[in-house]
Amino acid sequence: MQFLTNFLTRRGAALLATWRIWQATLRFAAEALSASITPSTYNSATRAVVMKQIYFTAWQILPGFTAFAALLSFVLIQIVVSTAARFGLGDYALEVSMRLLVLELLPLITALFVALRSGSAINTEVALMRIHNEIDALESAGVDTFRLEFMPRVVGGMISVVALTAVTSALALVLAYLAVYGFQLWSVPDFNRVMGKVFGNAVLIGTALKTLAFGLAVTAIPVTEGLAAPRKLFMAPVSVLRGMVRLFFALMLIEVASLAFKYM
Amino acid sequence: MNWLADAGELRAFLDAHPQAARICADLPLRANLSVIENIAVIPQYRDNLGYNAAADLAWTLLTQAGYSDCAFKRDPDLSHEERFVAKLLRAAISHPPVLLIDRPGMLLPDCLYPPLVRTLLERMADRLNDCWIVDYRWNEPLYAPR
């Protein structure tokens, strides 16, 4: 009986802790979103942090990530085009490859890449800031750390994910055209007609919202997990581990929700 | 420069002067910013000063204190003395009405700190108003009688 009581107490405490951190994440995300659209939030210091975040999250990785996305897109487009041709469905190859790449794979891969590279770094930095008391030090100097350190990271992260997704998607469109029509320009009207069919207004708005949600998740979850880290140095890796696992589930949840909304 | 002797006096002082800028071991620098950025971020944030203007101001303070050599170092690369100066200037840059140096022995463990602190406060006199030091009672002989 004692064993059962202990087990249920432990599970209950774990469940409550999980509930509390998700609640904190949602509250932080809502506050960051509302602050990000309030012009008075921005000053010289916050703009500098936003720019720094975009530089580290998007600009630094742009050449390498673009090359990787181009290679992946090219290979997948070739597979879809050749498979469709083999089954006599060549007319649908362009549409299927664009749905697969631009609407689903590229936004998700971009979010995962940014999560691995910048999300983990943000989680570690915020956890160390909390453990070393740097947040209190800034607050005692009259600096609002939410406005200086955390909200700009969310804004920078969202802009970066959207920008990287846009660049890689544009590249995928060019590669798809080349794969299907070859190096000539007179099939552009046909290509535009298919693209118009794939990217309706509702689909475009849905994809934009999904990409923004990815951008919000890859920054808001690491920040809140870092802020929840206990003030012990050995807990920093645990904080990053928890943050990355929660981030992975959040990204998958957003993707599944978007798929269900689009195709069901 | 005035001094307080113990934690009780410190608490009473902080209650009476909640706006006091504190320099203490518990309030570290931002580890991933250089000394000049740590100082400049205060006017940049509080007064919406552009980075260049804020960094110029921070550089002026560092030169005035005689520690411009450490401007581009980050916290882990600083000596105790340089870290103390960076914290002092971060507090001084906003012209606080009251400055409180909390147990300087914890910030400057490897030197005879009263002359160093006195020299620094004299150099920065035009930036500082009311300066207080809280120290352990057994260090009383280091200071002028109250």
Chai-1 contact restraints between the chains, C-beta under 6 A:
chainA,res_idxA,chainB,res_idxB,connection_type,confidence,min_distance_angstrom,max_distance_angstrom,comment,restraint_id
A,N43,B,N48,contact,1.0,0.0,6.0,A-B,restraint_1
A,S44,B,Q44,contact,1.0,0.0,6.0,A-B,restraint_2
A,S44,B,N48,contact,1.0,0.0,6.0,A-B,restraint_3
A,S44,B,G50,contact,1.0,0.0,6.0,A-B,restraint_4
A,A45,B,V41,contact,1.0,0.0,6.0,A-B,restraint_5
A,A45,B,Q44,contact,1.0,0.0,6.0,A-B,restraint_6
A,A45,B,Y45,contact,1.0,0.0,6.0,A-B,restraint_7
A,A48,B,Y51,contact,1.0,0.0,6.0,A-B,restraint_8
A,H132,B,P28,contact,1.0,0.0,6.0,A-B,restraint_9
A,N133,B,D26,contact,1.0,0.0,6.0,A-B,restraint_10
A,E134,B,P28,contact,1.0,0.0,6.0,A-B,restraint_11
A,E134,B,R30,contact,1.0,0.0,6.0,A-B,restraint_12
A,A137,B,L27,contact,1.0,0.0,6.0,A-B,restraint_13
A,A137,B,P28,contact,1.0,0.0,6.0,A-B,restraint_14
A,S140,B,L27,contact,1.0,0.0,6.0,A-B,restraint_15
A,A141,B,I42,contact,1.0,0.0,6.0,A-B,restraint_16
A,G142,B,R46,contact,1.0,0.0,6.0,A-B,restraint_17
A,V143,B,Y45,contact,1.0,0.0,6.0,A-B,restraint_18
A,L148,B,Y45,contact,1.0,0.0,6.0,A-B,restraint_19
